[in-house]
């Protein structure tokens, strides 16, 4: 391994701090020439570092005592001990190294914790059996430490390695979710319990109406995120599909069904998995692609989607948090981008599917997460781009005669193995707002509106439509009916009646406004 170099001047466009060399995942990517980004680069100092490590801009700098030298396997072991788990880099390091170094290391320490983990991950990710006898009958260890990562609560024992397989997915699709402070805080909130409590304190008819309004809001927002204003019938079909979320198993048949509903007119867009390339970005003046992100190669899509659905089946009967489960599946879907069109809307539909199937969302209720995403559209896009942007240097492509993109290299692993922590945190924040703000606000608004309607009808008899318009116009004008409205459709009302009805509206919405809703 004399050619394994760890001291470039720059790594991923970042200059190395003086007196350092790459270590761990960064050293492997550079030294082995791996096609993978490193999200948190690390280096080792040639001198002592106070406290064993420190931060310097994008870098984690470790004390010289950690220096693994020029042995790639030693850098893998360092990374497993000291860095966030990166299945993409690990898999591509295995591809580059081959079985021999692993067999030699594991044979020398067949009962070691890190030797068994490496052994398990090599045979799992590579689908290749090393020339080693099974591990002796010793205490089993976890593939990932549950104290640091979200893991399966009922892992399967790999007897050959004496390792408990607690990964969220498998070889074909396996996201990693770190147990961050934010996620621990979100999970401790019991947001599903709060939603059920709010619903339980509300009449069934009011809940049904609130659910309908929130469903429509989510449908409209999901199209608005894509810059579309669909006709009413298409919007209603999509809202109906969302309302049925979780009632059918998630598989290729269900994805195709949802895609067909979403498209409506399939004359120009094929329903189902695409057979060509797909990209997000702009086009130049000649309509040639200027991609910011490119989806998985078309011939890899069926296997990736089968593995994603298998991962979903692996999670759906576990105690893995439902929102984290939804993030893993929905964002994994949008990263693969398996459809010719409609990936974003179907990705958000999958959030509802998982939350409904897992019983997180009360029956018949769709949390309007798309509305929150629309309100936080810059954060949403920044989070997606933070994941996809670093992948682009490793995707080789060319424009096609049809002004599409054609991927030229093997990119499947870029979509199989990713860190979904930031996606889970973002989704949880959206769900939190819908439960703590949007749901109570919708219910409070309906109560106030119903109270205003009753008071108006008690004072002046008029059609429901006019009463609803009166409420809307008064609220739009700061609690008073405008002069234009007063001399228009409501000209028949006396000044005394108008003043009385204005009071009725203000009184009815007093509690709503006092709660901070508007």
N, C-alpha and C positions, 0 to 999 in steps of 0.2 A: 504493500500500500504506500510505496514511496511517493506516488503521484497525488496522494490525498493532501491537498493544500488548503490551509485554513486562514491564511493571512492576506486576503485581497485588500486593496486600498479602499474599496467600496463594496457594499453588499446591499442589493435592492435599492440602489441609488442613495444609500446612506453611507457617509464616510465612517470607517471604523475609528473609535476613539484611540488616541495615541497609546502605544504600548500594549495593544490587545490583539487577540486573534479570535476567530469564530469558535463557537462551542455548541454542542448539542445539535438541535434541528438545523440551525443556520450553517454549521460546519458541514453537515451531511448534504444539504442542498447545494452548497458551493463546491465542496470537495468531490462529490459524486456526480455533479452536474444534473441534479434532479429537477424535473419540471414541476415545481410546486412553490407557492409562496410561503414565507414564514411570517406569521402575524405579529409575533413578539420576538424580534431578533435578540440573540444573546452572544456575549463574547467573554473571554477570560483574560484577565490582566496578567502582565508579566511581573506584577508587584502585588503586595498584600492589599486587600480591600477591607476597610473598616466594616465590621459586621458581616463579613463574608460576601456581600453583594451590595451594589448600589445602582441607582438609575442615572443615566446620562442621555437625555432626550429620548429617542426611541429605543435605546439600548438598556438591557440588563447586563451589568458587568460583574463577573464573579471573581473571587479571590484566586490567586495563582495555584492554590492547593487543589483546585477543582480541575486543573488542566488534564484532559485525557490523552494528550499527545496526538499522534497521527493515526490512531487505530479507529476506524469508523464504528466498530462495534462498541468501543468504549464511549464514543459520543452518543450512541443510541442509549446506552445504560445511563449516562449522565442525564439525558433528556427525560427518560422515564422516571428518574428520581427527582428532578429539579424543575422541569418545565411542564406546561400544559400539554396534555396528551394530544398528539397530532397524527391521526390515522393516515392521512394522505401522505405525509412525509415518510412515516414508518413503512407504509406499503411500497412506496417508490424506492426507499432504501433497500428493502428486501429484494425488489426487482433487480437493483444494481449489484447487490452483494452476492446473491445466489445462496444456496443452502450450506456450502462448506464451512464458512466461518461460524454460522449458527450451530451446526452439528458439533464442531470442535468445542465451542464454549459450553453448550448445554451438557455434552458428555462429561466435561470436567466438573460440573456442578449440577447434577440432575435434580437435586432437592432444593436448590436455591430459589428464592422467591422471584427474583428478576429473570433468572434463567427459565423458569417455568412460564412466566408471563410472556417472554419473548417467543418461546416455543409455541405456546398457545396462539399468539397473534400471527406468527409466521404460518402455521398450518391453516388457521382460519382465513386469513386474508389471501394467501397464495393458493389455497385449495390443493396443497402438495404435502405429502407426508415425508418428514425428515427420516433419515436412516438412523433411528434411535429406538431403543426399547421403551415401553411405557414407563412412566414415573413410578417409583416405589409407593407403597400405601402409606402416605403421610398426610398431615392435615392439609385440607384444601385452602386455597387462597382465592381472593376475588380478582377478576380480570381488571376491573377499575375499582378504586377505593371509593366506597359509598359516602365517605366523609367529604370527598372532593368533587364527586360527579353524581348526576342523576342516574340511577341504575335500576335494573329490574329488582323487584322485591322478592321474586321467587326464581332465582337463577338456576340454570341447568348445570349440573356438574359434568365437566369434561374429565372423565376418569383417566384418560391417557396422560393428561398434563397435571391432574389434581388442581384444576382451576375452575372456579365457578364462573360460568359465562353469564355475566350480568349486563352485557351490552344492550343498548336500545335496539340495535338492528343486527344484521349479519353481513356476510362478505359483500353482498350486492348493493347494500345501502345501509350505512351505519353512522348517523350523526352522533356527535358528542355534545353533551350539555354540562357545563361546569356548575357546581353548586355555589352560585354567587350570593353575596349578601342580599342583593335585590330580589333574587328568586326565593331565597329562604324567607324574606320578609313578606313577599306576595303570598307564598303558600301558607304562611301562618295566619293570614287574614281571614281565611275561610270565606272567600267571596261567594262561592256557591251557596253556602249557608245563609249569607246575608241576602242573596237574591230570593231564596225560598222564604225567608222571614218577611221580606217586603211583599212578596206575592201572597203569603198567608194572611197578612193584615189588610188585604185588599179584596173587595168583592170580585166574584168570578167574572161578572159582566164587564167591570172596569178593567180587569186584567186582560180580557179578550180584546177589548178596544185598544188598550195600550200596546198589546202585542202586534195588532194590525198596523198601527202607526209606526212602530219601531221597525217592523218588517219592511214596510214601504220605504222608510228612511234609509235602511241599509241597502236595499236594492238600488235606489236612486244614487246613493253615494258610491256604490261599487262601479256603476257605469261612469259616474262623473270623474272618478279617479283616472279612468282611461280616456277622458275627454269626450265621452259620448253622451248624447241625449236620445235614448231609444224611444220609439213610439210606445204609447200606453200599453198596447196588447203584449208587446215583447217584455216590457217591464213587469207586467202582471204575471206572465208565464214564469219569469225568473223568480219573482217573489214567491210564487207557489212552490217552485223547486226548493227554495230555501226553507220554506215552512215544513217541507217533508224531510229535511236534513236528518240523517241518522236512522231513517226507517228502513233503508236497504243497505246491504253490506257494501263496503267500498272495494270495488274491483274494476277491471277494465270495462265490463258491461255498464256499470253505474257511471263511470267517467264519461263513456260515450253517450249515455242517455242524457246526462247533464249538459254535455257539450252541444248536443242536438237542440235542447231547449234554449240554451244560451244563444246559439246562432240564429235559430228561427228559419232563416233562408240559407240553405246549404248549397245553393247553385255555384257560389264562387269560393267557398271555403269548405274543405273536406271535413266531415265529422270524424273525430277520432285522432289517433296518434299520427303525427305528420310524417311525411316521407321525404321531406327536404329540410334545408336549414332554416333557422329562425334567429333573428337578432333584435335587440333593442337599441335604438339610437336614431341618428338622422341620416339623410341622404344628401349627396352633393348636387350641384346644378345639373348633372347628367343622370341623376337618380341612382347613382352608384352608392352602395351601403357604406355608412360611417358608423360601425357598431361600437356601442359602449359595453354591450354584453352579448354573448353568443350562447344559445342553448346547446344542450348535448347533441352530439352527432346523431343524425336520424336513425342510423342502423343500430345505435346503442339504446335508443329510447325504449323499445319493448322490454328489454332485460332490466333497465333501470326502474321502469314503472312496476314491473312484476316484483322486484325487490322492495320498492317503496310500499306496495300493498302488503307484502309479506311482513314488513316491519310494522305496519299498522295493525295487522292481525296479532303480532307478537305483543303489542302494547295494549290492545283494547280490553284485555281481561286482567290487567295488572293494576297495581296501586300507583303506578307512575302518574304524577299529577296530570289532570286532563288538559290544562292549558299548555303545559310543556309538550304533551303528546300532540296537541293540535298544531303547535308551532313547528315541531319536527316534521310532521307530514305535510302541512300546508306550504311551508317555506321550502322544504325539499322538493315539492312539486313545482313551485315557480322557478327554482334554480334549474331544474331539468328542462323546463319549458317544453313539455311534450306535444303541445298542440300548435297548429298553424296560427290560430287566433283564439283569444279568449282565455289565455293562461292566467292573467291577473284576477279576473272575476271568478274563475273556477278555483283558484288558489284560496280566495277568501271564502268561497262556498265550503271548501274542505274544513275550514276553521269551524263553521257551524256544524258540519257533519260530525266531527269528533266531539265537540262539546255536547251535542244532543245525544249521540250514541253513548257517551260516557256518563250521562245523567247530570252533567254540570249545569246545563241550562234547563230551567223548568220546562215541562212539556208544552209545546206550542209557542214558546217564546224564543225569539231570535235576538240576541244581544247585538245592537247595531255597531259592531266593531268597524265596519267600513266607514261609517260616519265619523268615527274618531280618527281613523286613518286619513280621511279626507281633510279633517281639521288639522291633522299633524302631517300633512303630505310631505313637507320638506324633511322631517325626521324619518318618515317612512322610506322615502327615496334614498336618503343618506345611508340608512341602515342596509338597504338592499345593495347599494353601490359599494359600501365598505366591504361587503362579502364578494361581490362579483368583480369589482375593479382589479384586485390583485391577481385574479385568475387569467385575465385577458392576455398577459405576456406569454402564457403557456398554451394558448390556443392558436394553432396555425390555420389560416383560412385564406380563401381567395373569392373574389366575386364571381358569380355565375352569369351566363348570358341572360338569365331572367332577372338580373339585378338583385339576386339573393346572395347568401353566403354558403360556401361549402367548406366544412371543416376537414383538414387534411391529416391531422394526427390523432392518436388515441387519447381521448380526453375523458373517458368514462369515470376514472377515479376522481376527477375534479368535482363531480356531482355526487359521487357515492359517499365521500368522507368529508364532512365539514363540521365546523363548530356552530351549533345552533343557539348558543347562549344569548347573544344579543337579540336574536329573533324572538326567543322566548320571553326575554325581559320586555321587549317592545309590545308584544302581544298581551302580556299580562297587564301592562300599564293601560292598554286600550280596554281590556275587559274590566279592569278596576273602575275606569271612568263610566263605562256603561252601567255597571251595577250600583256604584255609589252616587252617580249624578244623573245619567240619562234615564234610567228606569224610574227612580223616584220623581224626577222632574216630569216625565210623561204622565205618571199617575196623578201627581199634584195638579198638572195643567188640566187634565180631564175632570178632576173633582171641582176645580175652580170654574171651569167652563160650564159644567152641569149646574153648579150652584147659580151662576149668572143667568143661565137659561131659565131656571125655575123662578128666580126673582123677576126677571123681565116678564115672563108669562103671567105671574101673579099681578103685575101692575098694568100691563097693556097686552091685549090679545093681538098677536100677529103671527104670520107664518114662521115656522122654524128657520127657514132660510134667511129671512129678514133679521130675526133675532141673532142668528149666528154672525151675520154681516155687521150688525150693530156692535156686537162684542169685539169683533176684529177691528173695526174702524176706531172705536174708542181706545183700544189698547195700542193701536198704531199711532195715535195722536196724543199720547201722554195722559190718558184718562178722560178726555173730552171728545165730543163729536165735532169734527171740523165744520166750518161754515159751509163749505161746498157740499158736504154730505147732509148737513142740516137743511139746506134748501133744495136738495135733490130728492132722493128716494124716501127720506124721512121727513119731508115737508109737512105731512099730515099731523105729525106729533106737535103737541103744545110745548112751550118752553118749560113748563112745570114737568111734563112727562119726560122730556129729554133729560132734564136735571135729575129726575128720580131714577131713570134708567142708567145714567152715568154713575150715580151713587151705587146702584146695584152691581155694576161691573167692577167698580173699584173695591167694594166690600168683598165680593166673591174672590177676587185675586189678591186680597191683602196678605193672606197666609202664604200664597205662592211666591209673592215678591219678598216677603219677610224671610223666606228660606233661601234667598239669594238666587232664585231662578228668574231668568228673563230671556 
